[in-house]
Amino acid sequence: MMPQRTQATSPKWVYAFAAGYVDGRASMTELLGGKGANLAEMAALGLPVPPGFTITTAVCDVYYAQGRKLPEELKPQVEKVLQLVGNAVGATFGDVDHPLLVSVRSGGRASMPGMMDTILNLGLNDETVEGLAKRSGDRRFAYDSYRRFIQMYADVVLGVDHGVFEDILENFKNLGGLVSDTELSADDWGDIIEEYKDAIERELGEPFPQDTNEQLYGAIAAVFGSWQNARARTYRRLHDIPDAWGTAVNVQAMVFGNLGETSATGVAFTRNPSTGTKEIYGEFLLNAQGEDVVAGIRTPQPLTEKARVEAREESPSLEAMMPGLYAQLLSSFDRLEAHYRDMQDVEFTIENGKLWLLQTRTGKRTGEAALRIAVDLAEEGLISKRTAVMRVPPSAIDQLLHPTLDPDAKKDVVAVGLPASPGAAAGEIVFTAEEAESQRAHGRDVILVRQETSPEDIQGMHAAVGILTARGGMTSHAAVVARGMGRPCVSGAGALRIDVQAGTIQVGARTLHRGDVITIDGGTGQVLMGRAKMRQPQLSGAFATLMSWADEERRLGVRTNADTPRDAKQARDLGAEGIGLCRTEHMFFEHERIRAVREMILADDEAGRRTALTKILPMQRADFAKLFEIMAGLPVMIRLLDPPLHEFLPSDAHELEAVAAELGIPLAKMKARLSELSEFNPMLGFRGCRLGVLFPEITEVQARAMFEAQIETRKAGLEPVKLEIMVPLVAYRHEFDLVRKSIFTVAREIEAETRAKLDFSVGTMIELPRAALRANELAEGDEGADFFSFGTNDLTQTTLGLSRDDAASILEAYAMKKIFKVDPFVSIDVEGVGELVRIGTERGRSAKPDLKVGICGEHGGEARSVEFFDACGLDYVSCSPYRVPIARLAAAQAAIRREGGSNESND
């Protein structure tokens, strides 16, 4: 009998799914949640789904709007559909002789496994338990089910600590000399149930509810309430799931896998979620309920014979024990995968030899598996190439390019910081760049631990296998450089108290020493004691296939930020289409080079500076020549010297003495020069184009090094690069004109000396709001900027008035207070910084329609930011080498979405 529809004036809040009667479909995830929509879809397909109903996410909104109270109008709808469910299974809710038992589960739009609450066996009380015993013919099973229900309901709904019941159970077994739960008889469970109820009454001052309707609405309210529990909120924050989505609640007739040796329960994936291999992956338990698999109380058995043999497991597989049911299960898996066109995660129960499917959802998978499954499904004809490209989250590519912690690794977490650069690394603690280089020279893996890093640490960072800092954010110096090098990095681990002199790190009550081995996980921000087990990255053929499909779709170019031949080669191998940012200052920190730079800084006049710069010229020329060789035929954008000069001088007293002695300069003079260069806010001080305006000789030597390298590689028969010279931190057109003039003066001199024609362009880095607002002025005319490159790291700082190196604590507090949704140093602040990018692009192209525009901040490798840059009409993004594939994939997905091709129905 079908239930009557509610009146038109009352919203429809309950959607049924049962054989012959299905209200919902898979497309209704916004209203029914993923679980409810998929249950309705499976029922509509005629698959064996226990009947039930879904209470919509709209009720979740009402529940919170009414101060965590269910609307009264819900109950009539629930009662009508509950009758339908009972009719379908031949039972009645609350009936003493034929009781209908139900499960009550959450089900949000996005899967949040284990984050919200579940209640099983609901509908049992002191009377209905006897009805279940008679109906099942197994009194022990009935009382075991009742005690499970009391335990779960009291914990989830009534707030009685789970440990209260564990203590009662363990005490009962100890007094009886029993070890396992399976040794307990029906009478034993009856005695334990009485103790459970007594404990609840002591804790709450009232008895355990015997009214099954009270139980039902208490459970529904509790599951809605679990949407806002601490673990669910944390999970949503980590996975960017909006709080406003809410959860649905699914009420479903219970089926029992613990009715004897012809009953079982299990979980299966239709493909291997770790590797993507097309094989059934899962496990089951004989004579058990679903929570037994999850709780790990018993060791599950493999589903397939192949898995049993590989695991050297003696317990029989489901394939061997119940071949007929296993065949039914495989048939269901094939139907589900063909219907959903994706790998499925399926929960099932076998009750007295009958198969029931409790849930299907898109299976969670590793990056490696995501790639392989997408490519395989496309090659099998289930999905299009476009859909395959859309199926792989760009973040999954990160897992493929870096070692990661083995999921089964034991973790002794001592601190948590920000996941600043992906991958995992283990090594001995060192505190200085010199230590890192020294230990590396002796073949030891080290983790460089610093309060914060500076450009002087570059060699130590290169020598280390990973970097850990107590200060700094996701775009701090440590994070940016580590990503460029492909080194794992955890930054902003504020709990660390680092004492370099003592060689110790204090973390709470624990003390770590120089030489202790730690592991850092740059994907989660965790710092672990000891050497954790790793998984090494492997790039399969599926990677190349998917990347080629992505490149066919994208409009946006993808370049790399590379300062060394190693970075450049790595990036080109990963598909970079040129260099979008070469930071020349990173070339200066090797010993011989920094000595010449320091001589230049400490010189008394221009002549002294030029003398020192002549030592730097051949070094820079050789560096550029190597980059040009690797990037032959592609654009290479080189930024003129940018950082404040004081960064090249030591700050430590002992280092000052050593450098003064090495250069033969009085210590007093060095201190005086350091004092002259010191600034309250160096980020906004004497840096960028200001260096070239006041010391044009620096620009001239750098330009000469570039041009001579260009001629040198041309003579070697290599295809020339498209040289682009970038002037940093420009605010005024006249600044740009002065620096550009220095560059062209050198170009004309070299053309006269060599009779070679130089081919290059000069543009500017947009890092200041004024530059974005006056972009038309900067680009205007033949002598205006040939290109813009938005330096979104600094543009974010100057727009928000927030230093990225000091922002960690502020950003964390702002995220908690929901001032912004995501860290603006990680994902572009679309309304603020993004608006400046849009304005700068539009105004620049109004003056010069063919103006080339790109972005070279770390946002260039972040998927949401890439989509925004694509929408703005930028020509390319540039990012660190290991993020190049991420940007390629994100750019393809942005293009597909922009063209309206993201719907799988368009296949």
Secondary structure as UniProt FT lines:
FT   TURN            8..9
FT   STRAND          14..18
FT   TURN            19..20
FT   STRAND          21..22
FT   TURN            26..27
FT   HELIX           29..44
FT   TURN            45..46
FT   STRAND          52..55
FT   HELIX           57..65
FT   TURN            66..67
FT   TURN            72..73
FT   HELIX           74..89
FT   TURN            93..94
FT   STRAND          102..108
FT   TURN            113..115
FT   STRAND          118..122
FT   TURN            126..127
FT   HELIX           128..136
FT   HELIX           139..153
FT   HELIX           154..158
FT   HELIX           162..176
FT   HELIX           181..183
FT   HELIX           186..204
FT   HELIX           212..225
FT   HELIX           226..228
FT   HELIX           230..238
FT   TURN            239..240
FT   HELIX           243..245
FT   STRAND          247..253
FT   TURN            261..262
FT   STRAND          264..269
FT   TURN            273..275
FT   STRAND          281..286
FT   HELIX           290..295
FT   STRAND          301..302
FT   HELIX           305..310
FT   TURN            311..312
FT   HELIX           318..321
FT   HELIX           323..340
FT   STRAND          344..351
FT   TURN            352..353
FT   STRAND          354..362
FT   HELIX           367..379
FT   TURN            380..381
FT   HELIX           385..391
FT   HELIX           394..401
FT   STRAND          404..405
FT   TURN            407..408
FT   STRAND          413..416
FT   STRAND          418..421
FT   STRAND          424..430
FT   HELIX           433..441
FT   TURN            442..443
FT   STRAND          446..450
FT   HELIX           455..457
FT   HELIX           458..463
FT   STRAND          466..469
FT   TURN            474..475
FT   HELIX           477..485
FT   STRAND          489..491
FT   TURN            494..495
FT   STRAND          497..499
FT   TURN            500..503
FT   STRAND          504..507
FT   TURN            508..509
FT   STRAND          510..513
FT   TURN            514..515
FT   STRAND          517..521
FT   TURN            522..525
FT   STRAND          526..529
FT   STRAND          534..535
FT   HELIX           541..553
FT   STRAND          557..561
FT   HELIX           565..573
FT   TURN            574..575
FT   STRAND          579..583
FT   HELIX           584..587
FT   HELIX           591..602
FT   HELIX           606..630
FT   TURN            631..633
FT   STRAND          635..639
FT   HELIX           645..648
FT   HELIX           653..663
FT   HELIX           667..677
FT   HELIX           682..684
FT   HELIX           689..694
FT   HELIX           696..715
FT   TURN            716..717
FT   STRAND          722..727
FT   HELIX           733..754
FT   STRAND          760..766
FT   HELIX           769..773
FT   HELIX           775..779
FT   TURN            782..783
FT   STRAND          787..790
FT   HELIX           792..800
FT   TURN            804..806
FT   HELIX           808..816
FT   TURN            817..818
FT   TURN            824..826
FT   TURN            830..832
FT   HELIX           833..847
FT   TURN            849..850
FT   STRAND          852..855
FT   HELIX           858..861
FT   HELIX           863..872
FT   STRAND          876..879
FT   HELIX           881..883
FT   HELIX           884..898
FT   TURN            899..900
FT   HELIX           904..906
//
